[in-house]
Amino acid sequence: MSTIVSCTDYGKVFNDNIHGHIMLHPLCVKFIDTPEFQRLRNIKQLGTTYLVYPCASINRFEHSIGVCYLAGQMIEALCRNSGEDINVTKEEKLCVELAGLCHDLGHGPLSHSWERYLKASGVDWKHEESSTEMLKYIIQKYDFEEELKKYGLNVEYHVELICEFIRGEGKLLVENHFLYQVVSNKDNGIDVDKWDYFLRDGNCLNLSISFDYKRLMQFSRVVVDPNSNKPKQVIAFRNKEARNIYDMFRVRSDLHLRAYQHTAVQNTELMMVDMLLKAENYFTVQISSGTKFGLNEAHTNIEAMSRLTDHILYDIQYSHDPNLEEAKSLLNRLHTRHLYKFIGSYNLIFINKEIYNKSIDVENLKQNLKNELQKQFGMEFGVTATWLNCGYPLINPLEKVLFFKKPLCHNDSIILDDTPYQNVYPMNELEFFKRDINVFSKLLTLKDSQLREIDLACNSFLKNFRP
């Protein structure tokens, strides 16, 4: 029998500008009221986007609270709509809420820009790794074991379950597999994390958001996946919501094209990454034991990571260390709007359809083009990519969504709808699967003749490139 937890068990009301007045569990509030969670107030959700969109200065803090709330709402909707087909305990529901709350604890300064900086520094790291570490660090540091037990959570089992929910996959749950899909859905990309940041980001960017997550909740339920070898419960949606889900992915594409991967945003992020690369050998983070970590090492120590926020930009800007002069100079260029010179965007659909249709190593392509341009013109270049996937390379995500029909009678069993909705709502390549290579010169000015030569060289290289 399904379980719905009463709101009387909840402890604190937050007035959120997206979801209104929301109640969160007392244990969630305990985690919120720690310095490690509060640091999210000083980590910009949209990286350097605020340098292009002035109001894009929201932080990870409010997003995390929003995801926590939506995770609880989604569980209650699934319990309500699925009836006796599922059994969710109050402990499992709380674990999903905590996963939603803590899923971004591991972000570094400027959110995803930090991951791109570490990649440029030769470090393969994802923020989810640090999120689960930070969760365990908070529990140990503040002795939250008794708090967890107070609400029926076992430190060994349930903390690992929360970590699995953050990753969106795991082995601890067999029957209630659908709980892995709530916060981070690895099966089709429809999860409450996206619902919150679409709405929150769209609001601060002044971009209209057309899909309705409340309808999706209202018309969702749990079914047995017919495509799985072993019986597996997953989230499905009423077939009439196919258009709503299509709109959700269209909104995602729109946000990427108009904001996250806007060429000016990529330019500012490129400069920010270069600035951090120039600072990494001289700027350190010191932990309580006295040990110091470089910027590209801080992720290896969770205490050092807990001391990293966007404040490091000001520490670098106002530093008197002569070793940081190059980094400070580049940061000043950003603040005074002396950006890298934009050469052009090159759409692979028109230039080289052959490589567009293949799964290529875009990092290798960017590096090869950069090396060729620097060799040919004797100046530094930056190369970025606008690379949209809808969560899957060149696959319409509606293929991965299960839909069910409206029962004819109240007691009728649920019948899945096998209509190929990916054909009903096809996704245009130029909008949903854009493949652009963007080129920037790191010089302040270039002659018109140089711009034309570089543009021709970019076109020629990309036209003839073979993976």
N, C-alpha and C positions, 0 to 999 in steps of 0.2 A: 504493500500500500504506500502511496506517495506521502511524503511528509512536507508540510509547509510550516516554517518556524514563525511564531507570532512576533510582531513588531514590538510587543511589550518587553521582549528580551533585549532590545537594542538600547544603546547607551547615550548617543550624542547626536544632535542635529547640526548639520552644516548647511549653510545657505550658499548654494552653488549657482553660478550665473548661467549654467547650461541646463541642469536638471532640477533646479529649484531647491526646496528644503528636503534634504535627504537624511535618513537615519543610518548610522553605522554601529556595528557591534562594539561593545566595550573593549574586547580584545584588540580589535582593529585600531581603536583610539589609543590603546597602550603603545602600539607600534608607531602610530603617527606622532606621538609625543616623545620622540627620541631625537637626539641631534642628527643621527644618521638618516632618518626620514626627513627631518626638517631641511637638510642640505638640498633636497629637491626643489625648495623654493628658489634656489640660486643656480638652477640649471635650466637654461632656455630649451623649451620643447622643440623649437624649430631651428635650432642652430643659428646660422648667420642670416636666416631669412629676415630677421628684424632690421638688418642693414638695408633691405630693399623695401619691405613692407613695414612701416614704422610701428604698427600696432601688433606685430607678430612677436610679442615679447612675453607670451605666457610661459609658464614653467611646468616642470614634471610633477610638481607637488599636486596641483589641482587636477591634473589628468589622472594621477594615480588614485585619488579619492573618487573621481568619477567612474573609473573602471571597477573599483571595489563595489560601488553602489549598483552598477549595471549587472555585475556578476551575480549579486544576490537577487536582483529583479528577474534575471534570466532563469535562475534555478526555480524560483517561485512560479514563473510562467510555465516552465516545462512540467513541474509537478501538477499544476492546475490542469494543464491541457492533456497530460498523458494518463492521469488517473492511476489505476492500480497496475499499469504496465511498468512502472518504475518505483523504486524505493530509495529515496535519498535521505540519509540521516542528517541530523542537525550539525554533526561534526564534519561531515563531508561538505555541506553547504558553507560552513564557516571556513573550511580550507580553501574552497574556491574563491570566497571573498578575500581572504588573506593573499591568495595568489594574485588576484586583481590589484590589490593594494600595493603589493611588493614587487610586481613584475618589472618595474623600472628602477629599483633601488641601485642597480649597478651602473647606471649611466654615468659617463664622465662629463667634463665640461662641454657645453654646447651639444649635448646629446649625440646624435649620430655623426656629427662632425668629428668627434673624438675617435670614433671607430675608424673613420677615414684617415685621420692623422696617424693612428697606430699602424694602419695598413701601409701608409707611405713610409713609415719608419721600419717596415719589415716585420711587424708583429701581427699575427693572426689572432684576433680576439673579438668576442661578441659580448655585448653588455649583459645578456642573459646569464652568462657564466658568473659574473660578479653579483648579479641580483640574488642568486641563490646563496652565494657565499655571504653577502651582506645580511641576508635574513638570518642565517645561522649565527653570524657574528653578533647581531642585536640580541638574540635569545640568550647567548652565552654571556655577553657583556653586562646585561641588565637582569640576569637571573630570572628570565621569564618562564622557567619550567613550571613553577607553581601556578602562574597565570594560565598557562596552557592547560594544565590539569584541571583547573577550576572550571573550564568549559569542555571537559571531556577529551582533550587532545593529548595523545601520547607523543613525547618528544621525538623518539626514534621514528615511529611509523608516520605520524601525521605531518611532521615537518618535512620528511622526504616526499610525502604526498603533495604538499604545497609546492615543493620544488618541481615535481613532475607536472603539476598544473601550469606552472610558469613556463616550462619548456614546451608544453602542449603534447607531451607523449610520456609514456611510462609503462610499468608492469605491475604496479601495486593493485590497480583496479582491473577486474576482469568484467564484471557485470555492468558497471556504470561507466563504460568507455566514453559516453557522451560528455561526461564532466571534463574530459581533457579538451573538449572543443569550445568551452565557454570563454576562456581568457585568451588562448592562443590556438586557433584552429588550424592544424597542419593538413587537414583533409581538403578544405575548400576555401579557407581564408575568411569565413564569416564568423566574427567573434566580437565580443563587447569592447575589446581594446580598440579595434578600428572604429566601432560606432562612436565611442567617446571622442577619439581624436579627430574624426571627420567633422563632428559637430563643433568641437572646441576650436579646432584650427580654422574651420570655415568662418566661425564667428569673428575671430580676431583678424582674419584676412579680408573680411567683408565680401566673402564669396558665398553665394546661395547654395544651400545643401538640400537636395530634393527628395532623397530617400527617407523613409519613415521607419526607424528602428522599432518603434512601439507596435506598429502593425506586424512586423516580423516576429516580435515576441508573442503577440496575441495569436498568431497563426503558425506557431511552432509546436512541435511535439517530438517525442522520442519514438523511433522505429528500429526494427532489426535490419541491418544493412544486407541487402540481397547479394551484394557483390563481394562480400567477405567470405573467406574460406571457413572461418569459425564464426559462430553467432556473435554479433557485435552490435550493441545499441548505439545509435548515432542520432544527431539532431536532423530533423526534416522540416520542410515548410509546405504550407498549402500551395497548390499549383498556381493559384491566382496571384501569388506573391512573386512569381518569376520576374515580372517587370520591375518590381520594387528592388529585388536583388540585383538585376541588371543596372538599375539606377545607382545602387550602392557602389558597384565597380566603376560606373561612369564618373561618380563623384571622386573616387580614389584617383582615377586617371586625370581628372580636371585639377585636383589639388597638386598632383605631381607636375603637370605641365605648366600650370599658372603660378605655382609657388615653390614647392620643394625642389624641383629641377629646372626652374627658371634660369636662363643663362646668366643673369646678373647675380642670382643667388649662388650659382656654381662658381662664378668669378670670385665673390667674396669668400666663399669657403676654401677655394684654392689658395687664396692669399693667407687665410687664417692657418691652413695646414702648413704652408711654407714658413709662416712666422713661428709656429710651434716647433718645426724641424730645426730652425735656427736657434731656438731657445733650449732644446731638450738636453744638451750636454752641460748646460750651466744653471738651469733652474731645477731645484730639488724640492722634494716633499719630505719633511722630517716627522717620524712617528715618536711616540712617548719613550721608547728605548734609546732614542738618539740616532737610530739608523736613518740614513737618507736614501731616497729613491729618486732617480731621474724621471722625467715626464713619461718616457716610454717604458718605465719599469714599475710605476705606481700600481698598475693593475695586478701585479704579482703579490701584493700585500694588501689585505682588505682594510687594515687601519689606514694605510697611506691613501687608498682609494676613497675612504670616507672623508678625507680632508681635501679632496679635489672638488672644486666647483668653478663656476665662471669667474670667480674672484681672481684666478691666476692671471687673467688678462690685465687687470689693474696692477697686480704685483709686478708684472713684466713692464707695463707702461711707465710706472713710477720708480722702477729700480734704478740704483746708481751703479750697478755692476757693469763695467765697460764691456764685459763679454756678451751682454745682452743688447748692445747697441744696434746690431743688424736686425734683431727681432723687433726692437722698439721702433726702428725706422719703418719697417714693413707695417707694423700696427698703426703707425701714424699715417701711412699712405691710405690705409683702410678708413681711418677716421676722417681724413680730409678728402676722401672720395677720389683719390688718384689710383683708380683700379688698373688692373692689367688691361692691355689693349685687346679688345675682342676682334678676332680675325673672321670667324664665321662658324655656322652650324652646317653640318653635312649629313643629309638624310640618306641612310644606306638603302632604303627602299628604291630611291631614284638613282643612286650612284652605283650600287653594287648589290643587286637583289640576291645574287648567289650566296653571299655571306650573310645577308639578312635572314635567309631561310635556314641557316645552319646554327647549331649551338656552338658559338665561338667563345674563346677566351677574350673578353672585352678588355681586360687589364693588359693582356699581351698586345692587343691591337693598339691601344692607347700609347703604350711604351714604345712600340716600333715606330709609330708615327712621330712621336716626340723626338726620338733619337734621329730619325731621318731629317726632320726639320732643323734641328740644332746643328747637325752635320752640314746641311746645305746652306744655312743662313748665318751660322756663327753667333746665334743669340739664344737666350733661354725661352722655352715655351711651356705652357701648361695645357694639358689635354684632358677633357672630361667627357662624360657620356650621358646623354639622356636616354635611359634604358628602361622602358616600361614593360611589365610582364603580367599584371593582374594577379601576381602570385605564382603564375606558372608560365614558363617560356612558350609563347605563341599558342597557348591553349585557352579557349574560352572557359572561364571558371564555372559557368553554369553546367558544364559537363560533369562536374564533381559534386553537384548539389542534388540531394534526394527530395522529391516532391511527392505529396500525397493528395488524393482526391477528397472532396467533401463526402462524408458518408450519406447514403440515401436515407437511412433510418438512424435513430439515436444509438441503438445497440449494435449497429453494423461494425464489422472489423475494418481496420484501416487498409485501404488499397493504394498502393504506390502508383504514381503517374509516370509512365515511361516516355512521355512526349519529349523529343529532343529539343529542349528549350534553347540550346546553343544555336540552333538553326532558326528558331523563332525570333531570337534577339541576337543577331550576329554582331561581332565587335570589329569595328573598322580598324585596319592596321595602323593608320596614321594617328589615330586617337588613343587606342588602347595598347598598342604594341610598338610605340615609336622607338626608332633606333637612330639617334643623332650623335655624331661626334662633334664636339665643340672645341675650338682651338683659340688660345689666347697667347699673346706675346707679353712677356714680363717687362718689356720696356714701356716707358710712359708714352712715347710718341713714335710714330713710324711715318715714313713718306708714303704717298699714295702709290708710287711705283713699287715699293716694298710690299705693301698690302696686297697688290695685285699678284705679284710673284708668289707670295706665300699662299694665297688663295688657290692659285693654279697648281702649286705643289701638293696642297692638301687634296684637291680633287683627283689629281693624277695618282697619288699614293693609294687613296681609298678605292678608286676605280679598279686598280690592278692588284689590290691586296688579296692574297689567298691564305686561308688559315693553315 
